Amino acid sequence: MRSSLRDARVGVVGATGAVGSVTLGLLRDRGYENVRVFASSRSAGRRLGAWTVEEATPAALSRGDVDVFLFSVGTGASRVLVPHAVAGGAVVVDKSSAYRLEPGIPLVVPEVNPGRALEHDGILANPNCCTIPLTCVLGPLHEAAGLTRVRVATYQSVSGAGAQAMERLRGEPPVDHDLRMDWDFDGEEFDEESKLRSETRKIMELPDLPIQATCVRVPVMVGHAEAVWIETESDLAPEAARALLAEAPSVRIEEAPSPGKAAGIDDVLVGRIRRDPTVEHGLALFLASDNLRKGAALNAIQIAELVLQRERTAA
């Protein structure tokens, strides 16, 4: 392991996708210089700024010349390629759903459960792009008053469906855009809704927390929004909740959060914090975040930095 975090050898797998491109920009902004980029055979040899894309093959990823890989590929590709990267001695932070709910694999939001990042056996999972901002907001409220129930409606931008979906939206009027649900449906709910429930429970370490989610895709380029209703064990006034969230890491109070305001920034915007008078000890709030940054790329980099920091300290 290198003596400095910024000297770490970092590999970005899926570098040509929507999240991969944001990952590269964030690494550059944070001073990382020893970066290699990988993608499918179709993109091999392509130039991404100063980088040349390498093909993401088992042999290339298992050579042992990368300290940490940031994976931004589909679930199937992650299941095939991640074990080879780990076998080569690297730590992998995977952004797909392949490992999020696997027992023994940490699912980490650094502002909520940073200690879990240090319990890995080579693989760490990055949560869903709506789970991350939701838990950033729920964490301080649970610590103060204890969560007993959560209901959430998400309004997710097309960037969550990938670069091709973004190109379709750019080329068509939003009113005519086909907002196909790109999630699997089991007859009762989308897998996006069940993932939001299961991942939140795992991160918060509240396995029985009642959570109900409704997820929809909206004709917005970047930025996910969430309407959230919570119930707590003890009463928490809106003013107290606002004060807690104002001090919470990676959270910013905004009177009227929106995807447009959240796009391009790292913080989760939260506002419209008010009582829910239909239940005892109820609060309602609204949040928005950049799903490509804190909802994906930035959170993964923060996880990697927790691991790199420990390795550097131990060296």
C-alpha positions in Angstrom: 0.0 0.0 0.0 1.3 3.4 -0.9 2.4 5.9 1.8 -0.3 8.4 0.8 -3.9 7.9 -0.1 -3.4 9.9 -3.3 -0.6 7.6 -4.3 -2.9 4.6 -4.2 -3.2 2.6 -7.4 -6.9 2.9 -8.4 -8.8 1.0 -11.1 -12.2 2.2 -12.4 -14.1 -0.6 -14.1 -17.0 0.6 -16.2 -15.2 3.9 -16.8 -17.2 4.9 -19.9 -20.6 4.8 -18.3 -22.5 7.6 -16.6 -21.2 6.7 -13.1 -17.8 5.8 -14.3 -17.2 9.2 -15.9 -18.3 11.0 -12.7 -16.0 8.7 -10.7 -13.0 9.7 -12.9 -13.8 13.4 -12.4 -14.0 13.0 -8.7 -10.7 11.1 -8.5 -9.1 13.8 -10.5 -10.5 16.6 -8.3 -9.3 14.7 -5.2 -5.8 14.5 -6.4 -5.5 10.8 -7.5 -2.9 10.4 -10.2 -2.3 6.7 -10.4 -5.6 5.7 -12.0 -6.3 3.1 -14.7 -9.6 2.7 -16.5 -11.4 -0.4 -17.7 -14.5 -1.1 -19.8 -15.8 -3.7 -22.2 -14.0 -4.8 -25.4 -16.1 -2.3 -27.4 -14.4 0.6 -25.6 -10.9 -0.8 -25.3 -8.3 1.6 -26.7 -10.6 4.6 -26.4 -9.2 7.8 -24.9 -10.8 9.3 -21.8 -8.8 12.5 -21.3 -5.4 11.4 -20.2 -6.4 7.7 -19.8 -6.6 4.9 -22.3 -9.4 2.4 -21.7 -8.2 -1.2 -21.1 -10.5 -4.2 -21.6 -11.9 -5.5 -18.3 -10.9 -9.1 -18.5 -10.3 -11.6 -15.6 -6.6 -11.6 -16.5 -6.3 -7.8 -16.6 -8.0 -7.4 -13.2 -6.1 -10.1 -11.4 -2.5 -9.0 -12.2 -2.0 -7.5 -8.7 -1.0 -4.1 -9.8 -4.1 -2.2 -8.5 -4.8 -1.5 -4.8 -8.5 -0.7 -5.0 -11.0 -1.2 -7.8 -14.2 0.9 -8.1 -16.7 -1.2 -10.1 -19.5 0.5 -12.0 -20.9 -2.3 -14.2 -24.0 -4.5 -14.1 -24.7 -7.2 -11.6 -23.8 -10.0 -13.9 -20.5 -8.5 -14.9 -19.6 -7.8 -11.3 -20.3 -11.4 -10.3 -17.9 -12.6 -13.0 -15.1 -10.0 -12.6 -15.0 -9.0 -9.0 -13.6 -12.3 -7.7 -10.7 -12.1 -10.1 -9.8 -8.5 -8.9 -9.9 -9.7 -5.3 -7.8 -12.8 -6.2 -5.2 -10.4 -7.5 -4.9 -8.8 -4.1 -7.1 -5.7 -4.6 -10.0 -4.4 -2.5 -13.2 -3.9 -4.6 -15.9 -1.4 -4.0 -18.8 -2.6 -6.1 -21.7 -0.3 -7.1 -24.0 -3.0 -8.5 -26.6 -5.0 -6.5 -24.5 -8.1 -6.8 -23.1 -8.2 -3.3 -25.2 -5.6 -1.3 -27.3 -8.1 0.6 -24.7 -10.9 0.8 -24.0 -12.0 4.4 -20.6 -10.9 5.6 -20.1 -8.2 2.9 -20.3 -4.7 4.3 -22.9 -2.4 2.8 -21.5 1.1 3.7 -22.6 4.7 3.9 -19.5 6.3 5.5 -21.6 8.9 7.3 -23.8 6.2 8.9 -21.8 3.0 9.4 -18.1 3.7 8.7 -16.8 1.0 11.0 -18.4 -1.7 8.7 -16.0 -0.7 5.9 -13.1 -2.1 8.0 -14.7 -5.6 8.3 -14.3 -6.6 4.6 -12.7 -9.7 3.1 -11.9 -7.9 -0.1 -15.3 -6.9 -1.3 -17.4 -3.9 -0.1 -20.8 -3.0 -1.5 -22.0 0.5 -2.4 -25.8 0.9 -1.7 -28.6 1.9 -4.1 -28.6 5.5 -5.3 -31.8 6.2 -3.2 -30.7 4.3 -0.1 -27.6 6.4 0.3 -29.2 9.8 0.7 -32.1 8.3 2.6 -29.9 6.8 5.3 -27.8 9.9 5.5 -31.0 11.7 6.7 -32.4 8.8 8.7 -29.3 8.2 10.7 -29.2 11.3 12.9 -33.0 11.1 13.4 -32.8 7.5 14.5 -30.0 8.3 16.9 -32.0 11.0 18.5 -35.5 9.6 18.7 -35.5 6.0 17.4 -37.2 5.0 14.1 -40.3 2.9 14.2 -41.6 3.2 10.7 -40.5 4.8 7.3 -42.5 5.4 4.2 -40.8 6.8 1.1 -41.7 7.8 -2.5 -38.8 8.2 -4.8 -38.7 10.2 -8.0 -35.7 9.0 -9.9 -33.9 10.6 -12.8 -33.1 8.8 -16.1 -29.4 8.9 -15.3 -30.1 6.1 -12.9 -30.9 4.0 -16.0 -27.5 4.7 -17.6 -25.8 6.7 -20.3 -28.1 5.5 -23.1 -31.2 6.5 -21.2 -29.7 10.0 -20.8 -29.0 10.2 -24.5 -32.6 9.3 -25.3 -33.9 12.0 -23.0 -31.6 14.6 -24.6 -33.0 13.7 -28.0 -36.7 13.7 -27.2 -39.1 16.2 -25.6 -39.7 15.1 -22.0 -43.4 14.9 -22.5 -42.9 12.2 -25.2 -40.1 10.4 -23.5 -40.7 6.7 -22.7 -40.2 6.4 -19.0 -40.2 2.6 -19.0 -39.7 1.1 -15.6 -36.3 -0.5 -15.9 -36.7 -2.5 -12.7 -37.9 -6.1 -12.3 -41.4 -6.6 -11.0 -42.4 -9.5 -8.8 -46.2 -9.0 -9.0 -46.4 -6.8 -6.0 -43.5 -4.3 -6.1 -40.4 -3.4 -8.2 -37.1 -4.8 -7.0 -36.0 -1.2 -6.6 -38.6 -0.9 -3.8 -37.6 -4.1 -2.1 -33.9 -3.2 -2.4 -34.5 0.2 -0.8 -36.2 -1.6 2.1 -33.6 -4.4 2.6 -30.6 -2.1 2.1 -31.8 0.5 4.6 -32.4 -2.2 7.2 -28.9 -3.6 6.7 -27.1 -0.2 6.9 -29.2 1.0 9.8 -28.9 -2.4 11.5 -32.6 -2.4 12.1 -33.7 -5.7 10.5 -37.3 -5.4 11.5 -37.9 -1.7 10.6 -41.2 -1.4 8.7 -40.4 0.4 5.4 -42.7 0.9 2.5 -41.4 2.4 -0.7 -42.9 3.5 -4.1 -40.3 4.2 -6.8 -41.0 5.9 -10.1 -38.8 7.2 -13.0 -39.3 10.8 -14.0 -38.1 12.9 -17.0 -35.2 14.5 -15.2 -31.6 14.2 -16.4 -29.7 14.0 -13.1 -30.9 14.0 -9.4 -33.2 11.8 -7.4 -35.8 13.2 -5.1 -37.6 11.4 -2.2 -40.6 12.3 -0.1 -40.2 10.7 3.3 -42.6 10.1 6.2 -41.1 8.7 9.4 -42.4 7.7 12.8 -40.2 7.7 15.9 -40.3 6.2 19.4 -40.0 9.5 21.2 -41.3 12.9 20.0 -39.0 14.9 17.8 -40.1 18.4 16.9 -39.5 19.6 13.4 -37.3 22.3 14.7 -35.2 19.7 16.6 -35.0 17.5 13.5 -33.9 20.5 11.4 -31.1 21.3 13.9 -29.9 17.7 13.9 -29.8 17.5 10.1 -28.1 20.9 9.8 -25.2 19.4 11.7 -25.2 16.0 10.0 -22.3 15.2 7.7 -23.0 15.4 3.9 -26.5 16.9 4.6 -27.5 20.5 3.8 -30.7 22.2 4.7 -32.6 23.6 1.7 -36.0 25.0 2.1 -37.2 23.6 -1.2 -34.9 20.7 -2.3 -35.0 19.7 -6.0 -33.0 17.6 -8.4 -31.9 20.7 -10.2 -30.4 22.2 -7.0 -28.8 18.9 -6.1 -27.2 18.1 -9.4 -23.4 18.7 -9.4 -23.0 18.9 -5.6 -21.9 16.4 -3.0 -24.4 17.1 -0.2 -27.9 15.6 0.3 -30.4 18.5 0.3 -33.2 18.1 2.8 -36.1 20.4 3.6 -39.9 20.8 4.1 -39.4 19.2 7.5 -42.8 19.3 9.2 -45.1 17.3 11.4 -47.1 14.4 10.0 -50.3 14.9 12.0 -51.8 11.6 10.9 -49.6 9.5 13.2 -48.1 9.9 16.7 -44.5 11.2 16.6 -44.6 11.6 12.8 -42.4 13.8 10.6 -42.5 14.5 6.9 -39.6 15.8 4.8 -38.3 16.0 1.3 -34.8 15.3 0.0 -32.8 15.5 -3.2 -29.4 14.4 -4.2 -27.1 13.9 -7.2 -27.5 10.2 -7.8 -24.3 10.0 -9.9 -22.2 11.7 -7.1 -23.2 10.9 -3.5 -25.7 8.4 -4.8 -23.0 6.3 -6.5 -19.5 7.5 -7.4 -18.6 9.7 -4.4 -19.9 7.3 -1.8 -17.8 4.5 -3.3 -14.7 6.7 -3.3 -15.4 7.6 0.4 -15.6 3.9 1.2 -12.3 3.2 -0.6 -10.7 6.0 1.3 -11.8 4.5 4.7 -10.0 1.3 3.7 -7.0 3.0 2.3 -6.6 5.1 5.4 -6.6 2.0 7.6 -4.0 0.3 5.3 -1.8 3.3 5.4 -2.1 3.6 9.2 -1.2 -0.1 9.6 1.8 0.1 7.2 
